[in-house]
Amino acid sequence: MNIFDQYLDKIKKILFDLSKNGDLILPDKLDGINAEIPPLKFNSDISTNVAMILSKVNNKSPKDLAETLAISIKENDNLIDNITIVKPGFINIKFKSIFWTNFIEEIIKNSKTFGINFKETKKKYLVEFVSANPTGPLHVGHCRGAILGDVIANILLFNKHKVTKEYYVNDYGNQIINFTKSVYFRIREIKFKEVFPADNENLYPGDYIIDFAQNVINSKKIINFESFENISEELTDLSIKESLKLIKKNLHNLGIYHDNFVSEKGLVLNEEVENVIRHLQKNNFVYKGKIKAPAGENNNNWVEREQLLFKSTNFGDDKDRALQKSDGAWTYFASDVAYHKNKLDRDFDYLINILGADHAGYIKRISSSVEALSNSKKLICKVSQLVKLIKDKKPFKMSKRRGDYITLDDLINQVGKDATRFIMLSRSSDVELDFDFDNVIEKSKDNPLYYVQYCYARISSVFRHLNKNLSSDVKINKYDFQYSEDEINILKKLSEWPKCIDVSSKKLEPQRIPTYLYELSSLFHSYWNLGKDNPKKRFINKEKKITDDKLVFLKAVSNVIKSGMNIIGVSTPEKM
């Protein structure tokens, strides 16, 4: 039940009726007309800009047209208490108390679907995220993007779209050869007491490589470790499996589960790179040419050579991109183009890529390839900016037991999954985030996670004292309540939930949800505290009972808190 959409539809119907009677001139399209949340200072429930949109075509000032339209709007709705006009021509609507009684009845009876936009056409999405090289455990740098991708997928799923969560495994190329050699040398160290060549900068030094090596030995799938060349292919497969096992464990500790893991090596072996190159050549998007030195590169050191190039400049990129190296091997970009062709062939309406801050410059080239392959702009890229760890008001360096970086598991062990997910979503993904350990553990309003969870726990405590189950449906014979202004303010906030979901879904901005939950919880805590001095504001009365109006009120708030926390993958404890 989106009251803003409902009232926008009502207003448009009134406009059409006035137009039929010759009392109003309408443009061909009613684009730009909205029904929004008015600023708090106006003490209204809904505001519309309709008069300002239609003033010019009707040759009237927005204020004069607003006064005329306000009369028709009020006459057509007996739930409206009053309407005020605010310069330059906003129409602000205030509802009668009975409106909010009807509203809470509607959301209680439709608690499982409250917030879902059933009017929009449902789409099929592929969300690719994390996709870290399978050469070791995930680190803090992967964490924010992992949560961003997971929650974007959860929002779309909540809104009844079809979503596939995917991880692209970069298991092909030089970094995989170096990774496999690292495992091999650790195996030699374990079995033959040879010294690991730590001075080789191409090798991976982390202790986790020792674990991989021991697991490969224990599997007994390879017996002879005398020659790397003889076992490199099989050892690579076993090493990748060990790494993916660890990566999946890291992700599961964070509450993240992918539907698919797609192998780059599999695409290469299936000749999907060759196939996509042929497809691009057929459409005249590929040519042989030379690339000039990149900006900042010393021209004297740059050797121009003829390469197979993709015409990415045809689609807005700043230069054409190489598909093949000088030795004839495919570039990483060529494999990525093949992967996106693979995605497109699976008939998704939209492809969403979650990229790290260091891959922001990659967006133009991969977007251009998708446009060339599909003749459409199906690809949406979201960038996850850097995270700075803060403790005692200064940068915090955690232990680096696993190599030369801070692991994801280190972070979760310090603050827990809930805090990690909630705080990583507390700001827009396109700006850097300060992760303050002191705030995360604080039990106050300054810790948004605690404040939201405490809101749910307080509601749970009321139900517990009444021997009622908060998870059970509430059944009321008659909805005939008179809510106070304090309560209506919270109901108004509940009415914003469908709008929050809708905007979060359409703009792929999951940070809106924890922000909304914190604002709702703040209103609730303020109301709860009124009961300390005013017995009428308390939920449990002197007879140790609760009235129906307060019961459904608590249930409605708890349902939205629970729903929102489920979307962002955070628990709602009943006791704190």
C-alpha positions in Angstrom: 0.0 0.0 0.0 1.8 3.0 -1.3 -0.3 6.0 -0.2 1.8 8.4 -2.4 1.1 6.4 -5.6 -2.6 6.0 -4.5 -3.0 9.8 -4.1 -1.2 10.5 -7.3 -3.6 8.2 -9.1 -6.5 10.0 -7.4 -5.2 13.4 -8.4 -4.8 12.4 -12.0 -8.3 11.0 -12.1 -9.6 14.4 -10.8 -7.5 16.2 -13.5 -9.0 14.0 -16.2 -12.6 14.7 -15.0 -11.9 18.4 -14.9 -10.5 18.2 -18.4 -13.5 16.4 -19.7 -15.8 19.1 -18.3 -13.7 21.8 -19.9 -12.5 23.2 -16.6 -8.8 22.3 -17.0 -6.3 22.0 -19.9 -4.0 19.0 -19.8 -0.8 18.5 -21.7 -0.3 15.3 -23.8 1.6 13.8 -20.9 1.4 14.3 -17.1 5.1 13.8 -16.5 6.5 15.6 -13.5 3.4 15.5 -11.3 4.2 13.9 -8.0 2.9 13.2 -4.6 5.7 13.5 -2.0 6.5 13.7 1.7 6.1 17.4 2.7 8.7 19.0 5.1 7.8 18.5 8.8 7.2 22.3 9.4 4.0 22.2 7.3 2.3 19.6 9.5 0.8 17.8 6.4 0.8 14.2 5.2 1.1 14.5 1.4 2.2 17.3 -0.9 1.7 17.6 -4.6 3.2 19.9 -7.2 0.4 19.5 -9.7 -0.5 23.2 -9.8 3.0 24.2 -10.7 3.2 21.6 -13.5 -0.1 22.7 -15.1 0.0 26.5 -14.4 1.6 27.5 -17.7 -0.7 25.4 -20.0 -3.7 26.8 -18.2 -2.4 30.4 -18.2 -2.8 30.7 -14.4 -0.4 31.3 -11.5 0.5 28.2 -9.6 -1.1 29.6 -6.5 -4.5 30.4 -8.2 -4.6 27.0 -9.9 -3.7 25.3 -6.6 -6.6 26.9 -4.9 -9.0 25.7 -7.6 -7.6 22.2 -7.6 -7.7 22.0 -3.8 -11.4 22.4 -3.8 -11.9 19.5 -6.2 -9.4 17.3 -4.4 -11.1 17.8 -1.0 -14.6 17.3 -2.5 -13.6 13.9 -3.9 -12.1 12.5 -0.6 -13.9 12.4 2.7 -10.7 11.2 4.5 -9.0 14.6 4.0 -9.2 16.9 7.0 -7.8 20.1 5.4 -5.7 21.4 2.5 -3.3 24.3 2.6 -1.6 26.0 -0.3 2.1 26.8 0.1 4.1 29.1 -2.2 4.8 28.9 -5.0 1.8 26.5 -5.4 2.3 23.3 -3.4 -0.9 21.6 -2.4 -0.4 20.1 1.1 -3.0 17.5 2.3 -3.7 16.7 5.9 -5.7 13.5 6.6 -8.3 12.8 9.3 -7.3 10.4 12.0 -9.5 7.6 10.5 -7.2 7.6 7.5 -4.4 6.2 9.6 -6.7 3.7 11.2 -7.6 2.4 7.7 -3.9 2.5 6.8 -2.8 0.4 9.7 -5.6 -2.1 9.1 -4.4 -2.4 5.5 -0.8 -3.0 6.3 -1.5 -5.5 9.1 -3.8 -7.5 6.8 -1.1 -7.4 4.0 2.0 -7.6 6.2 3.8 -10.1 4.0 3.5 -7.8 0.9 3.6 -4.4 2.4 6.3 -2.4 0.6 6.2 -4.3 -2.7 5.5 -2.4 -5.9 3.1 -4.7 -7.8 2.4 -2.1 -10.4 5.8 -2.1 -12.1 6.8 -4.7 -14.7 9.0 -7.4 -13.1 12.4 -7.9 -14.7 15.1 -10.5 -14.8 18.4 -9.3 -13.3 21.9 -10.8 -13.1 24.0 -9.3 -10.3 27.7 -10.1 -10.5 29.7 -9.1 -7.4 32.8 -9.9 -5.5 34.5 -11.8 -8.4 37.9 -11.5 -6.6 40.8 -13.5 -8.0 40.7 -17.0 -6.6 44.2 -16.8 -5.1 43.4 -16.5 -1.4 40.9 -15.3 1.3 38.8 -12.2 0.8 40.0 -9.0 2.5 38.4 -5.9 3.8 38.6 -4.3 0.4 36.2 -6.9 -1.0 33.7 -6.5 1.9 31.8 -3.4 1.0 31.3 -4.5 -2.6 30.2 -7.9 -1.5 27.5 -6.5 0.8 26.5 -3.9 -1.8 25.8 -6.6 -4.4 24.1 -8.9 -2.0 21.7 -6.3 -0.7 20.9 -4.8 -4.2 19.9 -8.4 -5.1 17.9 -8.8 -1.9 16.0 -5.5 -2.6 15.1 -6.6 -6.2 14.1 -10.0 -4.9 11.9 -8.4 -2.2 10.2 -6.3 -5.0 9.5 -9.6 -6.8 12.0 -9.3 -9.6 13.9 -12.4 -10.7 17.5 -12.2 -9.6 20.6 -14.4 -10.1 23.6 -13.7 -7.9 26.9 -14.6 -9.7 30.6 -14.7 -9.1 33.0 -14.6 -12.0 36.1 -16.7 -11.2 39.2 -15.2 -12.8 41.0 -18.6 -13.0 43.0 -18.0 -16.2 46.2 -16.1 -16.8 49.5 -15.3 -15.3 48.3 -14.6 -11.7 46.9 -18.2 -11.6 50.2 -19.6 -12.8 52.0 -17.7 -10.0 49.3 -18.8 -7.5 49.7 -22.5 -8.5 53.5 -22.2 -8.2 53.1 -20.8 -4.7 51.1 -23.8 -3.7 53.7 -26.1 -5.4 56.6 -24.5 -3.5 54.7 -24.8 -0.2 54.1 -28.5 -1.0 57.9 -28.9 -1.6 58.5 -27.1 1.7 56.2 -29.5 3.6 57.3 -32.7 1.9 61.0 -32.1 1.2 61.9 -29.4 3.7 62.8 -27.0 0.9 62.9 -23.3 1.7 60.0 -21.4 0.2 61.4 -18.7 -2.2 60.0 -15.7 -0.3 62.2 -13.3 -2.3 60.2 -14.1 -5.4 57.7 -11.1 -5.6 55.4 -13.0 -8.0 54.6 -15.6 -5.4 51.8 -15.5 -2.7 53.4 -15.5 0.8 50.3 -15.9 3.0 50.0 -18.7 5.5 46.8 -19.8 3.8 48.9 -21.1 1.0 50.4 -23.6 3.5 46.9 -24.8 4.3 46.1 -25.2 0.6 49.3 -27.2 0.1 48.6 -29.5 3.0 45.0 -30.1 1.8 46.3 -30.9 -1.7 48.7 -33.4 -0.2 46.0 -34.9 2.0 43.7 -35.4 -0.9 46.2 -37.8 -2.5 45.0 -36.8 -5.9 48.6 -36.0 -6.9 51.3 -38.4 -5.7 54.4 -37.2 -7.5 55.5 -33.6 -6.9 59.0 -33.9 -8.6 58.1 -31.8 -11.7 55.8 -28.7 -11.7 55.3 -28.9 -15.5 54.0 -32.5 -15.2 51.3 -31.7 -12.7 50.6 -28.0 -13.2 47.2 -28.4 -14.8 45.8 -30.8 -12.1 47.5 -28.8 -9.4 45.9 -25.6 -10.6 42.5 -27.2 -10.5 43.0 -28.5 -7.0 44.5 -25.1 -5.8 41.6 -23.1 -7.3 39.1 -25.5 -5.5 40.9 -24.9 -2.2 40.8 -21.1 -2.7 37.1 -21.1 -3.7 36.3 -23.2 -0.7 37.9 -20.6 1.5 36.3 -17.7 -0.4 32.8 -19.3 0.0 33.5 -19.7 3.7 34.4 -16.0 4.0 31.2 -15.1 2.1 29.0 -17.4 4.2 30.4 -15.9 7.4 29.1 -12.6 6.0 25.7 -14.1 5.1 26.3 -14.1 1.3 25.5 -17.0 -1.0 25.9 -16.9 -4.8 23.7 -18.8 -7.2 26.4 -19.3 -9.8 30.2 -19.4 -10.1 31.3 -18.9 -13.7 34.9 -19.9 -14.7 36.9 -17.6 -17.0 39.0 -20.7 -17.9 35.8 -22.5 -18.8 34.8 -19.7 -21.2 38.3 -19.8 -22.9 38.3 -23.6 -23.2 34.8 -23.5 -24.7 36.1 -21.1 -27.3 33.7 -18.4 -26.2 36.3 -15.7 -26.6 36.9 -16.7 -30.3 33.2 -16.8 -30.8 32.6 -13.3 -29.5 35.5 -11.9 -31.5 33.9 -13.4 -34.6 30.6 -11.9 -33.7 32.2 -8.4 -33.3 34.1 -8.8 -36.5 30.9 -9.7 -38.3 29.4 -6.5 -37.1 32.5 -4.5 -38.0 33.4 -3.6 -34.4 36.9 -5.0 -34.6 40.0 -3.9 -36.6 43.8 -4.1 -36.5 45.5 -1.0 -35.4 47.9 0.6 -33.0 47.3 2.2 -29.5 49.1 5.3 -28.5 50.8 5.5 -25.1 48.4 6.0 -22.2 48.3 9.3 -20.4 51.3 9.6 -18.1 53.2 6.9 -19.9 56.7 7.8 -21.2 56.3 7.9 -24.9 60.0 6.8 -25.3 59.3 3.6 -23.5 56.0 2.9 -25.3 56.2 0.6 -28.3 53.3 0.9 -30.7 52.4 -2.4 -32.3 49.6 -3.6 -34.4 46.9 -5.2 -32.3 43.4 -6.5 -32.6 41.3 -3.6 -31.3 37.6 -3.2 -30.4 35.9 0.0 -31.5 34.8 1.1 -28.1 35.0 4.7 -29.0 31.9 4.1 -31.2 30.1 3.7 -27.8 31.5 6.6 -25.8 34.8 5.2 -24.6 37.8 7.5 -24.7 39.9 5.1 -26.8 39.7 1.7 -28.6 40.6 -1.3 -26.5 43.0 -4.2 -27.2 41.6 -7.7 -27.5 44.8 -9.6 -28.1 48.3 -9.4 -26.7 51.5 -9.3 -28.8 52.0 -13.1 -28.1 48.6 -13.9 -29.5 47.0 -14.5 -26.1 43.7 -12.9 -25.4 43.6 -9.9 -23.1 41.6 -9.9 -19.9 39.2 -7.5 -21.6 38.6 -10.1 -24.4 37.7 -12.7 -21.8 35.4 -10.2 -20.1 33.7 -9.4 -23.3 33.1 -13.1 -23.9 31.7 -13.4 -20.3 29.3 -10.5 -20.9 28.2 -12.2 -24.2 27.5 -15.3 -22.1 25.4 -13.2 -19.7 23.4 -11.6 -22.6 22.8 -15.1 -24.1 21.0 -16.0 -20.9 18.4 -13.5 -21.6 18.5 -11.1 -18.6 16.8 -7.8 -18.8 19.6 -6.1 -16.9 23.1 -6.9 -16.0 24.5 -5.3 -12.8 28.2 -5.3 -12.1 29.6 -4.3 -8.7 33.1 -3.0 -9.1 35.8 -2.0 -6.7 37.2 1.6 -6.6 40.2 0.5 -8.6 38.0 -0.7 -11.4 36.0 2.5 -11.9 38.0 3.3 -15.1 36.9 -0.1 -16.5 33.2 0.9 -16.8 33.3 2.7 -20.1 35.0 -0.1 -22.0 32.9 -3.0 -20.7 29.7 -0.9 -21.1 30.7 -0.2 -24.7 31.1 -3.9 -25.4 27.7 -4.8 -23.9 26.1 -2.0 -26.0 27.8 -3.4 -29.1 26.7 -7.0 -28.3 23.1 -6.2 -27.4 22.4 -2.9 -29.2 21.1 -1.6 -25.8 22.2 -0.2 -22.5 21.6 -3.3 -20.4 24.6 -3.0 -18.2 24.5 -1.1 -14.9 27.8 -0.6 -13.0 28.0 0.3 -9.4 31.3 1.3 -7.8 32.1 0.4 -4.2 34.5 3.0 -2.8 37.2 2.4 -0.2 36.7 1.7 3.5 38.9 3.3 6.2 39.0 1.5 9.5 39.0 3.9 12.5 39.7 3.2 16.1 40.4 5.7 18.9 39.8 8.4 16.3 42.8 7.3 14.1 43.4 4.8 11.3 43.4 1.2 12.7 45.6 -1.5 11.4 44.3 -5.0 12.2 46.3 -8.1 12.3 47.7 -9.4 9.0 48.0 -13.1 9.8 47.0 -14.2 6.3 49.5 -12.3 4.2 49.9 -8.6 3.5 46.3 -7.6 4.0 43.5 -7.6 6.5 41.1 -10.5 5.9 37.3 -10.3 5.9 37.2 -12.9 8.7 39.4 -10.7 10.8 36.9 -7.9 10.6 33.9 -10.2 11.3 35.7 -11.7 14.3 36.2 -8.2 15.7 32.7 -6.7 15.3 30.4 -9.5 14.0 28.4 -10.0 10.8 25.5 -7.7 11.7 27.7 -4.7 12.4 29.8 -5.3 9.3 26.8 -5.4 7.0 24.8 -2.6 8.6 27.7 -0.1 8.8 29.0 -0.9 5.3 25.6 0.2 4.0 25.4 3.4 6.1 26.6 5.6 3.3 26.3 5.7 -0.5 28.6 3.3 -2.1 30.2 5.9 -4.4 31.8 7.8 -1.4 34.5 6.6 0.9 33.3 5.1 4.2 34.9 5.4 7.7 34.3 2.2 9.7 34.6 3.4 13.3 35.0 0.5 15.7 34.2 2.6 18.7 30.7 3.5 17.4 30.0 0.0 16.3 30.3 -1.4 19.8 28.6 1.6 21.5 25.1 1.0 23.0 23.6 4.3 22.2 21.9 6.4 19.5 25.3 7.0 17.9 25.4 3.3 16.9 22.6 3.0 14.3 22.7 -0.8 14.3 22.2 -1.0 18.1 19.4 1.6 17.9 17.4 -0.3 15.3 17.9 -3.7 17.0 17.0 -2.2 20.3 13.7 -0.9 18.8 12.8 -4.4 17.8 13.9 -5.8 21.2 11.7 -3.3 23.0 8.6 -4.3 21.0 9.5 -8.0 21.6 9.6 -7.3 25.4 6.0 -6.0 25.4 4.8 -9.1 23.6 6.8 -11.3 25.9 5.3 -9.7 29.0 1.9 -10.3 27.6 2.7 -14.0 26.7 2.1 -13.2 23.0 4.2 -14.3 20.0 5.5 -11.4 18.0 5.9 -13.6 15.0 2.2 -14.6 14.9 -0.4 -12.7 13.0 -2.5 -10.2 14.9 -6.3 -10.6 14.6 -8.5 -7.7 15.5 -12.3 -7.8 15.2 -12.8 -4.1 14.6 -10.4 -1.3 13.6 -11.9 1.8 15.2 -9.0 3.7 16.7 -8.1 7.3 17.4 -4.4 7.6 17.2 -2.5 10.5 18.8 -0.3 12.9 16.8 2.8 11.1 18.2 1.5 7.8 17.0 0.4 9.3 13.6 3.9 10.6 13.1 5.2 7.0 13.4 2.4 5.8 11.1 3.4 8.4 8.6 7.0 7.1 8.7 5.6 3.6 8.1 3.8 4.9 5.0 7.1 5.9 3.5 8.4 2.3 3.5 7.0 1.4 0.1 8.5 4.5 -1.3 11.8 3.7 0.3 11.8 0.2 -1.3 10.7 1.6 -4.7 13.4 4.2 -4.9 16.1 1.8 -3.5 15.1 -0.8 -6.1 14.9 1.6 -9.1 18.1 3.5 -8.2 20.0 0.5 -6.8 20.7 2.5 -3.6 20.6 0.1 -0.7 21.9 2.7 1.8 18.4 4.2 1.9 17.1 1.2 3.9 19.3 1.4 7.0 18.8 5.2 7.0 15.0 4.7 6.9 15.2 2.0 9.7 17.2 4.3 11.9 14.8 7.2 11.4 11.8 5.0 12.2 13.5 3.6 15.3 14.4 7.1 16.5 10.7 8.1 16.3 9.7 4.9 18.1 12.3 5.4 20.9 11.1 9.0 21.4 7.5 7.8 21.7 8.5 5.0 24.1 10.3 7.5 26.4 7.1 9.5 26.7 5.6 6.6 28.7 8.0 7.3 31.5 6.1 10.4 32.5 2.7 9.7 30.8 0.9 6.4 31.7 -1.4 6.9 28.7 1.6 6.5 26.4 2.6 3.2 27.9 1.8 0.1 25.9 0.9 -2.1 28.9 -1.7 -0.6 31.1 -2.4 -0.9 34.9 -4.3 -4.2 34.3 -1.2 -5.6 32.6 -3.1 -5.6 29.3 -2.7 -3.9 26.0 -5.4 -2.2 23.9 -6.0 -3.3 20.3 -4.8 0.0 18.9 -1.5 -0.2 20.6 -1.1 -3.9 19.8 -1.5 -3.4 16.0 0.6 -0.3 16.2 3.5 -2.3 17.7 3.0 -5.1 15.3 3.1 -2.8 12.3 6.4 -1.2 13.4 8.0 -4.6 14.2 6.9 -6.0 10.8 8.7 -3.1 8.9 11.8 -3.3 11.1 12.0 -7.1 10.5 11.4 -6.8 6.8 14.1 -4.1 6.4 16.6 -6.0 8.4 16.0 -9.2 6.5 16.7 -7.3 3.2 20.0 -6.0 4.5 20.9 -9.4 6.0 21.0 -8.3 9.7 19.4 -10.1 12.6 16.6 -8.8 14.9 17.2 -10.1 18.4 14.2 -10.3 20.7 16.4 -9.6 23.7 19.4 -7.3 24.2 
